[in-house]
């Protein structure tokens, strides 16, 4: 079997463009991959156009490792977010092809299942007014849908510091959410790399009474020493990793023992197998895996293949019941959250199919997601309100 072509389809919303890539073969089997780029969608498509000729066409889709290696190293440039995301969408599609050809789900090809379900946590649910009352109601609706975990960044446009008034207001938002969801539902605290170490530590202590399940990206990702400083002074699990785009670059993070939970994005770190390798290394360091997942149904399905096969997989992020819920229709067989969990699928490949006609109903947009802009939580950039 050989790859004969690729086609790209961008599904657009005001705050995110989802890039779907179909990989076609000479035996008539087509696989699909997906990623979400922030401000780099056209760059990704441009890279794939060049990689199609240089690396992809004529390749054996069963030889996933070889194709990934050639795409990563064959251009003699250091692979960053764009290249690794391009590799990821092709890699996912190849696993999809392989599973379909053999008549088995991808998780079966990765060593088999270790669980029949993966817990989900909700994100994108707080697109309301930024008030305790609105967040209380929205959080109740999340729990009513069966979720037993959710994530929130309550810090507005906080950057490095957060003054006394803004701190009290952020605390009031978390207090309202915890009251709405009760003590048993997990509450993930997101900082989006906003703060200095001292501010992050102070805020973590202010919010400790509300029992956060983790403290995510408390400081910008470039300075590992700053993260170590935070981890040494807080009494809650620390999570990070969504903005690391190469498995090898996790090495120093593992050595530092500064985190308890790593959050690779399957759509940015080279795909399913790269993430599964990373999960295995995390297991040797007694760390859990909870992939960043702001994509649509295909990226969710790909992330679940890692979840069903990794003993140290904690939970998977899910936006698609809340933000842009209508885009689920572009994929047939989209994974569903039932009673707070994704159930194991026995469908071959990734178990999903892109509906090209439905995807065409959501053309690419000038999507923007600016965490420093007032009202970013509503995911309606200026000019789209």
Residue pairs with C-beta under 8 A, 6 or more apart in sequence:
1 25
1 26
1 27
1 29
1 60
1 61
1 62
1 97
1 101
2 25
2 26
2 58
2 59
2 60
2 61
3 23
3 24
3 25
3 56
3 57
3 58
3 59
3 60
3 61
4 24
4 25
4 26
4 57
5 23
5 24
5 52
5 57
6 21
6 22
6 23
6 24
6 48
6 52
6 56
6 90
6 93
7 21
7 22
7 24
8 19
8 20
8 21
8 22
8 45
8 48
9 19
9 20
9 21
9 22
9 354
9 356
9 359
9 360
10 17
10 18
10 19
10 20
10 41
10 45
10 363
10 364
11 17
11 18
11 19
11 20
11 296
11 327
11 330
11 359
11 362
11 364
12 18
12 362
12 363
12 364
12 365
12 367
13 324
13 327
13 362
13 365
13 367
14 365
14 367
14 368
14 379
14 380
14 381
14 384
15 323
15 324
15 367
15 368
15 369
15 379
15 380
15 381
16 36
16 38
16 294
16 324
16 367
16 369
17 36
17 37
17 41
17 364
17 365
17 367
18 34
18 35
18 36
18 295
18 296
18 299
18 327
19 34
19 35
19 36
19 37
19 41
19 44
19 45
19 89
20 32
20 33
20 34
20 89
20 296
20 298
20 330
20 354
20 359
21 32
21 33
21 34
21 48
21 89
21 90
21 93
22 30
22 31
22 32
22 93
22 354
23 30
23 31
23 32
23 33
23 56
23 61
23 90
23 93
23 94
23 96
23 97
24 30
25 61
25 97
27 101
29 97
29 100
29 101
30 93
30 97
31 61
31 92
31 93
31 94
31 95
31 96
31 97
31 98
31 100
31 349
31 350
32 92
32 93
32 96
32 298
32 350
32 352
32 353
32 354
33 88
33 89
33 90
33 91
33 92
33 93
33 96
33 267
33 271
33 298
33 302
34 89
34 92
34 267
34 295
34 296
34 297
34 298
34 299
34 302
35 44
35 85
35 88
35 89
35 267
35 268
35 295
35 299
36 267
36 294
36 295
36 296
36 299
37 43
37 44
37 81
37 82
37 85
38 369
39 367
39 368
40 81
40 82
40 85
41 364
41 367
43 82
44 82
44 85
44 86
47 82
47 83
47 86
48 86
48 89
48 90
51 71
51 86
51 90
54 74
54 75
55 67
55 70
55 71
55 74
56 67
56 71
56 90
59 66
59 67
59 70
60 66
60 67
61 67
61 93
61 94
61 97
61 98
62 94
62 97
62 98
62 101
64 91
64 94
64 95
64 98
64 273
65 273
67 90
67 91
67 94
68 87
68 91
68 270
68 271
68 273
68 274
71 83
71 86
71 87
71 90
72 79
72 83
72 84
72 87
72 270
73 79
75 83
77 83
79 87
79 245
79 246
80 245
81 245
81 268
84 245
84 246
84 268
84 269
84 270
85 245
85 267
85 268
87 270
87 271
88 266
88 267
88 268
88 269
88 270
88 271
88 274
89 267
89 271
90 271
91 270
91 271
91 272
91 273
91 274
92 266
92 267
92 271
92 272
92 298
92 299
92 302
92 350
95 106
95 109
95 271
95 272
95 273
95 302
95 305
95 349
95 350
96 106
96 349
96 350
97 349
98 106
98 109
98 349
99 105
99 106
99 108
99 109
99 348
99 349
99 350
100 348
100 349
102 109
102 348
103 348
104 348
105 305
105 345
105 346
105 347
105 348
105 349
105 350
105 351
106 272
106 302
106 305
106 349
106 350
107 113
107 304
107 305
107 308
107 309
107 344
110 272
110 273
110 276
110 305
110 306
110 309
111 309
112 309
113 308
113 309
113 344
114 308
114 309
114 310
114 311
115 307
115 308
115 313
115 344
116 343
116 344
117 341
117 342
117 343
117 344
118 304
118 307
118 308
118 313
118 315
118 316
118 341
118 342
119 148
119 149
119 314
119 315
119 316
119 340
119 341
119 342
120 147
120 149
120 315
120 316
120 317
120 318
120 337
120 340
120 341
120 342
121 147
121 149
121 150
121 151
121 186
121 188
121 315
121 316
121 317
121 318
122 142
122 145
122 147
122 149
122 150
122 151
122 318
122 321
122 322
123 150
123 151
123 294
123 317
123 318
123 319
123 322
123 323
124 319
124 322
124 323
124 324
124 379
125 138
125 139
125 141
125 142
125 150
125 322
125 323
126 134
126 135
126 138
126 139
126 152
126 377
127 138
127 322
127 323
127 377
127 378
127 379
127 380
128 134
128 135
128 137
128 138
128 378
130 156
130 173
130 375
130 377
131 173
132 172
132 173
132 175
132 176
133 176
135 152
135 154
135 173
135 176
135 177
135 180
136 176
136 177
136 179
136 180
137 180
139 150
139 176
139 177
139 180
139 181
140 180
140 181
142 150
142 181
142 322
143 180
143 181
143 182
143 185
145 321
145 337
146 337
146 338
146 339
146 340
147 185
147 337
147 340
148 184
148 185
148 186
148 340
149 185
149 186
149 187
149 188
149 213
149 315
149 340
150 177
150 181
150 185
150 186
150 187
150 188
151 187
151 188
151 189
151 190
151 216
151 317
152 173
152 174
152 177
152 187
152 188
152 189
152 190
153 190
153 191
153 192
153 371
153 377
154 170
154 171
154 173
154 174
154 177
154 189
155 162
155 166
155 170
155 191
155 192
155 194
155 203
156 166
156 169
156 170
156 374
157 371
157 372
157 373
157 374
157 376
158 166
158 170
158 194
158 195
159 194
159 195
159 372
160 194
160 195
160 196
160 199
161 195
161 196
161 199
162 170
162 195
162 199
162 203
167 202
167 203
167 206
170 203
170 207
171 206
171 207
174 187
174 189
174 207
174 210
175 210
177 187
177 210
178 187
178 210
178 211
181 187
183 211
186 213
186 315
187 210
187 211
187 212
187 213
188 212
188 213
188 214
188 216
188 239
189 204
189 207
189 212
189 213
189 214
189 215
189 216
189 236
190 216
190 217
191 200
191 203
191 215
191 216
191 217
191 218
191 219
192 216
192 217
192 371
193 217
193 218
193 219
193 220
193 221
193 243
194 371
195 203
195 218
195 219
196 219
196 226
197 218
197 219
197 226
197 229
197 230
200 215
200 218
200 219
200 230
200 234
201 218
201 229
201 230
201 233
201 234
204 212
204 215
204 218
204 230
204 234
204 236
205 234
208 235
208 236
212 236
213 237
214 236
214 237
214 238
214 239
214 260
214 261
214 290
215 230
215 234
215 236
215 237
215 238
215 239
216 238
216 239
216 240
216 263
217 239
217 240
217 242
217 243
218 227
218 230
218 234
218 238
218 240
219 226
219 227
219 230
220 226
221 227
221 240
221 243
221 244
224 252
224 253
224 256
224 258
227 238
227 240
227 256
227 258
227 259
228 256
228 258
230 238
230 258
231 238
231 257
231 258
231 259
237 260
237 261
238 258
238 259
238 260
238 261
239 259
239 260
239 261
239 262
239 263
239 290
240 253
240 259
240 262
240 263
241 250
241 253
241 259
241 262
241 263
241 264
241 292
242 263
242 264
242 265
242 268
242 292
244 250
244 253
244 264
244 269
245 268
245 269
246 269
246 270
247 264
247 269
247 270
247 274
247 275
247 277
247 278
247 281
250 262
250 264
250 278
250 281
250 282
253 259
253 262
254 281
254 282
254 285
254 287
257 285
259 287
260 287
260 288
261 287
261 288
261 289
261 290
261 314
262 278
262 282
262 287
262 288
262 289
262 290
263 289
263 290
263 291
263 292
264 275
264 278
264 289
264 291
264 292
265 291
265 292
265 293
265 294
266 272
266 275
266 291
266 293
266 299
266 302
266 303
266 306
267 295
267 299
267 302
268 292
269 275
269 278
271 302
272 302
272 305
272 306
275 289
275 291
275 303
275 306
276 305
276 306
276 309
276 310
278 289
279 289
279 306
279 310
279 312
279 313
280 310
282 288
282 289
282 312
283 310
283 311
283 312
287 312
288 312
288 313
288 314
289 306
289 310
289 312
289 313
289 314
290 313
290 314
290 315
290 316
290 317
291 303
291 306
291 307
291 316
291 317
292 317
293 299
293 300
293 303
293 316
293 317
293 318
293 319
294 317
294 319
296 320
296 327
296 328
296 330
296 331
296 334
297 320
297 328
297 330
297 331
297 333
297 334
297 335
297 352
298 331
298 350
298 352
298 354
300 316
300 318
300 320
300 334
300 335
300 342
301 333
301 334
301 335
301 345
301 350
301 351
301 352
302 350
303 316
304 316
304 335
304 342
304 345
305 350
306 313
307 313
307 316
307 342
308 344
316 342
318 337
320 327
320 328
320 334
321 337
323 379
327 362
328 334
329 355
329 358
330 354
330 355
330 358
330 359
330 361
330 362
331 352
331 353
331 354
331 355
332 352
332 353
332 354
332 355
333 345
333 347
333 351
333 352
333 353
334 352
335 342
335 345
335 351
335 352
336 342
345 351
367 381
368 381
368 382
369 376
369 379
369 381
370 376
370 381
373 381
373 382
